[in-house]
Amino acid sequence: MDVKRGKEKKKQHAGLVAGNRRATYDYAILETCEAGLVLQGTEIKAIREGRVNLRESFARSLGNELWLFGMHIAPYSHGNVLNHDPIRPRKLLLHRKEIDKLKLLGRSKGLTMVPLGLYIKRGMAKVTIALAKGKRQYEKRRVIIQRDVEREIRREMKGR
């Protein structure tokens, strides 16, 4: 039984397709949630090939729904003329309570919803959406300086 559980855990974490490392640099992450995506045609095949870019994407609420804008899924390599539009808006699948909560928090000044990562879970594409607040330039510099100091401390402790 334990062997089966280990395999399930490996499958869940092995499906990371694309990440958005820039989001953690540009934004202070306040809250995250997992959402499904409504995909068309050959989009899931292109995602499985890893042809996804999340860098300029963001989520926004329209009516009672959340939509992901700016996510680029390149056309499927073995597709035909009926391939999908690479930058079309994609609907996010969340429970009503989660949508209402994100809409309410997202109305606050300076908060935005950005995707942190896209992965495959049980054969379905999922995206991690974060409610985030933009960092100022001096905050970014402070993070870089702090990371350098911690790296130097680890280096000194390792050398002893």
ROZA-809558 format. One line per 3 residues: their letters; for each residue x, y negated, z of C-alpha. Coordinates in steps of 0.001 Angstrom, whole numbers, padded with zeros to 6 digits, always signed. Last residue first. Layout:
// residues N
A	X/Y/Z; ...
//
This chain:
// residues 160
RGK	+034233/-025834/+008924; +033840/-026338/+005142; +030162/-025380/+005156
MER	+029354/-028043/+007759; +031159/-030686/+005675; +029301/-029703/+002475
RIE	+025956/-029615/+004300; +026618/-033114/+005681; +027630/-034397/+002231
REV	+024422/-032986/+000681; +022322/-034579/+003441; +023948/-037960/+002748
DRQ	+023344/-037616/-001004; +019669/-036739/-000433; +019232/-039749/+001862
IIV	+020795/-042066/-000734; +018505/-040719/-003488; +015414/-041061/-001276
RRK	+016353/-044640/-000343; +016789/-045526/-004014; +013294/-044238/-004759
EYQ	+011873/-046265/-001870; +013656/-049382/-003187; +012023/-048911/-006591
RKG	+008529/-048693/-005149; +006736/-045372/-004954; +003321/-044734/-006492
KAL	+000746/-043003/-004305; -000304/-039458/-005065; -003276/-037119/-005126
AIT	-001784/-033981/-006536; -003176/-031569/-009128; -001723/-028072/-009444
VKA	-002747/-026613/-012805; -004105/-023162/-013497; -004080/-021107/-016703
MGR	-005818/-017745/-016380; -004356/-014250/-016684; -004409/-013518/-012959
KIY	-002556/-016782/-012299; -000650/-018489/-015107; +001111/-021704/-014194
LGL	+001063/-025450/-014728; +002773/-027776/-012294; +002667/-031108/-010509
PVM	-000318/-032711/-012257; -001004/-036344/-011312; -004003/-037957/-009614
TLG	-003609/-041633/-008736; -003672/-043780/-005633; -002712/-047470/-005592
KSR	-006011/-048798/-004271; -008322/-046139/-002923; -010779/-044821/-005512
GLL	-008799/-041580/-005734; -009801/-040603/-002191; -013496/-040605/-003066
KLK	-012963/-038979/-006459; -010687/-036316/-004943; -013278/-035477/-002259
DIE	-016149/-035408/-004739; -014218/-033105/-007075; -013238/-030793/-004202
KRH	-016831/-030584/-002961; -018097/-029820/-006476; -015686/-026913/-006895
LLL	-012963/-027449/-009458; -012461/-026795/-013168; -010490/-029489/-014960
KRP	-011593/-030618/-018419; -008889/-031176/-021009; -008270/-034415/-022896
RIP	-006718/-033810/-026350; -002963/-034112/-026709; -001989/-031097/-028856
DHN	-005168/-030821/-030992; -005808/-027082/-031387; -004825/-024861/-034304
LVN	-007406/-024157/-037046; -004847/-024656/-039825; -003071/-021481/-038733
GHS	-001484/-020183/-035558; +001701/-018125/-035197; +003696/-020935/-033500
YPA	+000783/-022162/-031394; +000492/-025942/-031556; +002282/-027801/-028748
IHM	+000354/-028355/-025513; +000840/-031983/-024465; -000863/-033145/-021281
GFL	-001862/-036786/-021786; -005229/-036730/-020045; -006624/-034220/-017548
WLE	-010327/-034630/-016877; -012301/-034444/-013623; -016086/-034231/-013791
NGL	-019063/-035905/-012118; -018961/-038976/-014344; -015467/-039344/-015678
SRA	-012807/-038711/-013060; -009163/-039148/-014017; -006153/-036872/-014111
FSE	-002672/-037815/-015314; -000176/-036689/-017939; +003033/-038382/-019080
RLN	+005452/-035630/-018013; +003227/-032559/-018235; +004777/-030964/-021335
VRG	+003743/-027482/-022493; +005245/-025034/-025019; +005908/-022239/-022540
ERI	+005013/-019407/-024940; +002212/-018475/-022518; +000941/-022040/-022853
AKI	+000904/-021715/-026660; -001146/-018532/-026345; -003527/-020250/-023917
ETG	-003993/-023145/-026359; -004820/-020938/-029365; -008528/-021622/-029431
QLV	-009772/-023962/-026737; -008899/-024412/-023076; -010952/-025453/-020043
LGA	-008415/-025655/-017231; -008527/-024337/-013669; -007669/-026432/-010656
ECT	-005412/-026012/-007620; -005237/-028755/-004992; -002632/-031130/-003597
ELI	-002601/-033970/-001076; -000456/-037008/-000274; +002439/-036763/-002738
AYD	+004605/-039903/-002778; +005062/-040711/-006449; +007846/-041468/-008943
YTA	+010292/-038760/-007843; +007690/-036078/-007115; +006029/-036858/-010449
RRN	+009323/-036565/-012359; +009574/-032915/-011412; +006483/-032104/-013458
GAV	+006586/-028366/-013899; +005739/-026024/-016732; +005073/-022295/-017096
LGA	+005094/-020912/-013564; +003714/-017346/-013846; +006232/-015532/-011645
HQK	+004697/-016784/-008407; +001376/-014931/-008674; +002860/-011805/-010268
KKE	+005475/-011443/-007531; +002817/-011702/-004824; +000723/-008995/-006485
KGR	+003772/-006721/-006799; +004525/-007088/-003098; +000945/-006225/-002200
KVD	+001134/-003031/-004272; +004338/-001906/-002549; +002769/-002462/+000845
M	+000000/+000000/+000000
//
